[in-house]
Amino acid sequence: MEKLFEIIYEDDALLVINKPAGLVCHPTKGDVYSSLISRVRLYLGNSGQPHLVNRLDRESSGITLVAKNRDVAGELGSLWEQRTVQKEYLAIVKGHVLEPRGMIDAPLGRDTESSVAIKDKVRTDGAAARTEFVALCLFTREEGDFTLLQVKPFTGRKHQIRIHLAHYGHPIVGDKLYGGDEDLYLSFVQGRLSDLQRDTLLLANHALHAHRVHFTWRERDFSFQAEPESWFSSFVFNEGTAKQGQSVLPILQELSQGTPISSPAPQALKASQHLVHSRRG
């Protein structure tokens, strides 16, 4: 039997999963293994009524919470809506991010100039969106310069982290939609992605991982952490620097000391400053 998923935590009310990249949260088509919620139903059988509390994009990996009944789903959903949940991601982006940390403060709305219906962009009349980043590790491969970022969204807009980092001049590695050529996304969904396009992307899935969440619920503190998949860590370590599949977490723990998830937000960098940074390189 195919492995359903990696379980981080489970009790009578809650199931916490480390979702793999490339798996949709809700079913579209295919067999019972084709979506995360379908796999959860297989796992639970008739013992629950699972509801996804949070959802990740198909290509994003990491922490996904599943409530085992409607009441729990409502309670946890309220925490997300009230923005009391602290969320932390890891992202590998193109280029060396020279600022050690910053806040991207740029509103988001629909990209009406795009041929992709789901695509958004930074626009002055959009919904407020703020994303904090900390540069953890700058590294170089034969394909170019890259940075491992720790990212914390303060709002929960669609594709927020991906749009903000691309707008800042450092798109996420492997991002087919916001990496600068949306034809990569169109080719992918139409099943015509060429070998040359795959080589351009560098990775089969974009390098965005939901690493950690923390929240208080029913008078208890909950904190969950998920290991990135081996391809993510291997890209950071680079061939010849570290063996395939080595964990990125020891580096993260060492480099992020003094910047806990609950640290005060740095001074915001406004949209005009992002554009200057983008023009620099």
C-alpha positions in Angstrom: 0.0 0.0 0.0 1.2 3.5 -0.8 2.3 5.6 2.2 -0.6 7.9 2.9 1.4 10.7 4.7 3.8 11.6 7.5 2.0 12.1 10.9 3.5 14.7 13.2 0.9 14.6 15.9 -2.5 12.9 16.6 -5.1 12.9 19.3 -8.8 12.3 19.5 -9.6 15.8 18.0 -6.6 16.7 15.8 -4.3 15.2 13.1 -1.2 17.1 12.1 0.4 16.0 8.8 3.6 16.9 7.0 2.1 17.3 3.5 4.4 16.3 0.6 5.0 18.7 -2.3 2.9 17.9 -5.4 -0.2 16.7 -3.5 -3.4 18.8 -3.7 -5.4 19.3 -0.5 -8.8 18.7 -2.0 -9.7 16.2 -4.7 -9.8 17.2 -8.4 -9.6 14.0 -10.2 -7.8 10.7 -10.0 -7.8 7.9 -7.4 -8.2 8.0 -3.7 -4.5 8.8 -3.2 -4.7 11.9 -5.4 -5.5 14.4 -2.6 -4.6 14.9 1.0 -8.2 14.9 2.3 -8.9 11.6 0.4 -5.9 10.0 2.1 -7.1 11.3 5.5 -10.5 9.6 4.9 -8.7 6.4 4.1 -6.6 6.6 7.2 -9.5 7.5 9.6 -12.1 5.2 8.0 -15.5 5.6 9.6 -14.1 7.0 12.8 -14.3 10.7 12.0 -15.5 13.6 9.8 -12.2 15.2 8.8 -12.0 18.9 7.9 -8.8 20.7 6.7 -8.1 23.6 9.0 -5.4 25.1 6.8 -4.6 24.4 3.2 -1.3 24.6 1.3 -0.8 25.0 -2.5 -0.3 21.8 -4.4 3.5 22.4 -4.7 4.0 23.7 -1.1 5.0 21.1 1.5 4.7 21.1 5.3 2.4 21.4 8.2 -1.3 20.8 7.5 -3.9 20.5 10.3 -6.9 18.2 10.1 -9.8 18.5 12.5 -11.6 15.2 13.2 -15.0 16.7 13.6 -17.0 19.8 12.7 -16.8 21.4 16.2 -13.0 21.2 16.3 -12.8 22.5 12.7 -14.9 25.5 13.7 -12.8 26.3 16.8 -9.5 26.0 15.0 -10.8 27.8 11.9 -11.7 30.8 14.1 -8.1 31.0 15.3 -6.8 31.2 11.7 -9.4 33.8 10.9 -8.5 35.9 13.9 -4.8 35.7 12.9 -3.7 34.4 16.3 -1.8 31.5 14.8 1.9 32.0 14.3 3.1 30.5 11.0 6.7 30.1 9.8 7.9 28.9 6.4 11.2 28.1 4.8 11.8 29.3 1.3 14.7 29.0 -1.2 14.8 32.0 -3.4 16.9 33.1 -6.3 19.8 35.5 -5.6 21.6 36.6 -2.5 19.3 38.5 -0.1 21.6 41.1 1.3 19.2 42.5 3.9 19.5 40.2 7.0 15.8 40.7 7.7 12.9 42.9 6.7 9.1 43.2 6.3 7.5 43.3 2.9 4.3 45.5 3.2 2.5 45.5 -0.2 -1.2 45.0 -0.9 -2.3 42.2 -3.2 -5.1 41.8 -5.7 -6.0 40.1 -9.0 -3.6 40.4 -11.9 -6.0 41.4 -14.6 -3.2 41.5 -17.2 -2.4 37.8 -16.7 -3.8 35.0 -18.8 -3.8 32.9 -15.7 -7.1 33.4 -13.8 -5.8 32.5 -10.4 -2.8 34.9 -10.6 -2.6 37.9 -8.2 0.0 40.7 -7.9 1.0 43.7 -5.9 -1.4 46.5 -6.6 -2.2 49.7 -4.7 -6.0 49.0 -4.5 -5.4 45.4 -3.2 -5.9 43.9 0.2 -3.3 44.6 2.9 -0.6 42.0 3.1 2.6 41.8 5.2 5.4 39.2 5.2 8.5 39.1 7.4 11.6 37.4 6.2 15.0 36.5 7.8 17.9 35.5 5.6 19.3 32.3 7.1 21.9 31.1 4.6 23.3 32.5 1.4 24.8 29.9 -0.9 26.0 29.4 -4.5 25.5 26.5 -6.9 26.6 26.2 -10.5 23.1 27.5 -11.5 23.6 30.7 -9.6 23.2 32.4 -6.2 20.4 31.5 -3.7 19.2 32.2 -0.2 17.4 30.1 2.4 14.8 32.3 4.0 12.7 32.0 7.2 9.4 33.6 6.3 6.5 34.6 8.5 3.2 35.9 6.9 1.2 38.3 9.1 -1.8 38.1 6.8 -3.1 35.1 4.9 -3.7 36.3 1.3 -3.6 33.8 -1.6 -0.1 33.1 -2.8 1.1 35.9 -0.5 4.6 34.6 0.2 5.3 33.7 -3.4 4.1 37.1 -4.7 5.9 39.1 -2.1 9.2 37.4 -2.6 9.0 37.7 -6.4 8.0 41.4 -6.0 11.0 41.9 -3.8 13.3 40.6 -6.5 13.9 37.1 -5.2 11.3 34.6 -6.6 11.1 31.2 -5.0 13.1 28.5 -6.9 10.8 26.4 -9.0 7.8 28.8 -8.9 6.0 28.3 -12.2 3.6 31.1 -11.8 5.5 33.9 -10.1 9.1 33.1 -11.2 9.0 35.5 -14.1 7.6 33.4 -17.0 4.0 32.3 -16.4 4.1 30.2 -19.6 5.9 27.7 -17.3 2.7 27.4 -15.3 0.5 27.2 -18.5 2.8 24.5 -19.9 2.6 22.6 -16.7 -1.2 22.6 -16.4 -1.6 21.8 -20.1 0.8 18.9 -19.8 3.3 20.3 -22.3 6.2 21.2 -20.0 9.4 20.5 -21.9 12.7 19.2 -20.6 14.2 22.6 -21.2 11.5 24.3 -19.1 12.1 21.7 -16.4 15.8 22.5 -16.4 14.9 26.2 -16.1 12.7 25.6 -13.1 15.6 23.7 -11.3 13.1 21.9 -9.1 10.0 19.9 -9.8 8.0 21.8 -7.1 8.5 25.3 -5.8 10.7 25.5 -2.7 8.2 26.7 -0.1 7.8 24.6 3.1 5.4 25.3 6.0 7.9 24.7 8.7 6.3 25.6 12.0 2.9 26.6 13.6 2.1 27.7 17.1 -1.3 28.5 18.6 -3.2 28.4 21.9 -6.4 26.3 21.9 -8.5 25.1 24.8 -6.1 26.6 27.3 -3.2 24.7 25.9 -0.2 25.8 23.8 0.4 23.8 20.6 3.6 24.0 18.6 4.4 21.8 15.6 7.5 21.6 13.4 7.9 19.7 10.1 11.1 18.6 8.4 11.5 19.6 4.8 11.7 16.9 2.2 15.1 15.6 1.1 15.1 17.4 -2.2 14.7 20.7 -0.4 17.6 20.2 2.0 19.8 18.7 -0.8 19.4 21.8 -2.9 20.6 24.0 0.0 23.6 21.8 0.8 24.6 21.3 -2.8 26.2 18.3 -4.2 29.8 17.9 -3.0 29.0 20.0 0.1 26.7 17.5 1.9 25.3 14.1 1.3 22.0 13.7 -0.4 19.0 14.1 1.9 20.9 15.8 4.8 18.6 17.7 7.1 18.5 21.5 6.9 17.0 21.8 10.4 20.4 21.8 12.3 21.5 24.8 10.2 18.1 26.5 10.8 18.3 26.0 14.5 21.8 27.3 14.7 21.3 30.3 12.4 17.9 31.3 13.8 18.9 31.6 17.4 17.8 35.0 18.7 15.1 35.3 16.0 12.2 33.3 17.5 8.9 33.0 15.7 7.3 35.5 18.2 10.1 38.1 17.8 8.9 41.7 17.2 8.4 42.7 13.6 11.2 44.7 12.0 10.7 48.1 10.4 8.5 47.6 7.3 10.0 48.1 3.8 7.4 49.8 1.6 6.6 48.8 -1.9 8.7 51.6 -3.5 11.7 50.2 -1.7 11.1 46.7 -3.0 11.1 48.0 -6.6 14.4 49.8 -6.0 15.8 46.5 -4.7 14.4 44.6 -7.7 16.1 47.0 -10.1 19.4 46.6 -8.3 19.4 42.9 -9.2 
